[in-house]
Amino acid sequence: MEQDQITTIRQFNREYVQLLGVLDRRVFDTELPFPEARILLMIFEQQSIRPIDVAAALSVDKGYVSRLIRQLEAKQFVKKSAVCSGWSEQVIAIDVSWRCVGPTD
């Protein structure tokens, strides 16, 4: 596939997703938007996983996954391994002290 075709498809996807409001939706009436919830579920299912593997499994840009993981870290849902040589080698796991995600009133 040519680069201009890829660019056109990505632009269409961004506009369509924005139009539908998919990324703004909250999951099961919680504070988590869909993309964060999807990544959190993947981490939970795998027990621990490298961010690069999350990006590959979801076919999502690595930079976008990195930003979402930082948001999950800020909310204290996940922790990244401290010892690593780079982003691709970090391991993320559910923060054992995480609070329950419940409905937002």
C-alpha positions as CSV (number, residue, x, y, z in Angstrom):
1,M,0.0,0.0,0.0
2,E,1.3,3.4,-0.9
3,Q,2.0,6.0,1.8
4,D,-0.6,8.5,0.4
5,Q,-3.2,5.7,0.6
6,I,-2.3,5.0,4.2
7,T,-2.5,8.8,5.0
8,T,-5.9,9.0,3.4
9,I,-7.2,6.0,5.3
10,R,-5.9,7.3,8.6
11,Q,-7.4,10.8,8.0
12,F,-10.8,9.2,7.2
13,N,-10.5,7.0,10.4
14,R,-9.7,10.0,12.6
15,E,-12.6,12.0,11.2
16,Y,-15.1,9.1,11.4
17,V,-14.1,8.3,15.0
18,Q,-14.4,11.9,16.0
19,L,-17.8,12.2,14.3
20,L,-19.1,9.1,16.1
21,G,-17.5,10.2,19.4
22,V,-16.1,6.7,20.0
23,L,-13.0,7.9,21.8
24,D,-15.1,10.1,24.1
25,R,-17.4,7.4,25.4
26,R,-17.0,6.1,28.9
27,V,-16.9,2.4,29.5
28,F,-19.7,1.0,31.6
29,D,-20.4,4.3,33.2
30,T,-16.9,4.6,34.6
31,E,-14.3,7.4,34.4
32,L,-12.3,5.5,31.8
33,P,-12.6,6.3,28.1
34,F,-12.8,3.3,25.8
35,P,-9.1,3.3,24.7
36,E,-7.8,3.4,28.2
37,A,-10.3,0.7,29.3
38,R,-9.2,-1.5,26.4
39,I,-5.6,-1.2,27.3
40,L,-6.3,-1.8,31.0
41,L,-8.3,-5.0,30.1
42,M,-5.4,-6.2,27.9
43,I,-2.9,-5.6,30.8
44,F,-5.2,-7.4,33.2
45,E,-5.6,-10.4,30.9
46,Q,-1.9,-10.7,30.3
47,Q,-0.9,-10.0,34.0
48,S,2.0,-8.0,32.5
49,I,2.9,-7.0,29.0
50,R,5.2,-4.7,27.1
51,P,3.7,-1.5,25.8
52,I,5.1,-2.3,22.3
53,D,3.1,-5.6,22.4
54,V,-0.1,-3.7,23.4
55,A,0.4,-1.4,20.4
56,A,1.0,-4.4,18.1
57,A,-2.0,-6.4,19.4
58,L,-4.3,-3.4,19.0
59,S,-2.8,-2.2,15.8
60,V,-2.4,1.3,17.3
61,D,0.3,3.8,17.1
62,K,3.1,3.3,19.7
63,G,3.0,7.0,20.7
64,Y,-0.7,6.9,21.3
65,V,-0.4,3.8,23.4
66,S,2.4,5.4,25.4
67,R,0.2,8.5,26.1
68,L,-2.7,6.2,27.2
69,I,-0.4,4.2,29.5
70,R,0.9,7.4,31.1
71,Q,-2.7,8.4,31.7
72,L,-3.4,5.0,33.3
73,E,-0.2,5.5,35.4
74,A,-1.3,8.9,36.6
75,K,-4.6,7.4,37.7
76,Q,-2.6,4.7,39.5
77,F,-4.1,1.8,37.6
78,V,-0.8,0.5,36.2
79,K,2.9,0.6,36.9
80,K,5.8,0.3,34.5
81,S,8.9,-1.7,35.3
82,A,11.7,0.5,36.7
83,V,14.5,-1.4,35.1
84,C,14.5,-1.3,31.3
85,S,16.7,-0.3,28.4
86,G,13.9,1.5,26.5
87,W,10.2,1.8,25.8
88,S,10.1,-1.5,23.9
89,E,11.5,-3.4,26.9
90,Q,9.4,-1.9,29.7
91,V,6.8,-4.1,31.2
92,I,3.5,-2.8,32.5
93,A,1.3,-4.5,35.0
94,I,-1.8,-3.7,37.1
95,D,-1.0,-1.6,40.1
96,V,-1.8,-3.9,43.1
97,S,-2.9,-0.8,45.0
98,W,-5.4,0.2,42.4
99,R,-8.8,1.3,43.4
100,C,-12.0,-0.2,42.0
101,V,-13.3,1.4,38.9
102,G,-17.0,2.0,39.5
103,P,-19.8,4.0,38.2
104,T,-19.4,7.8,38.2
105,D,-22.4,9.4,39.9
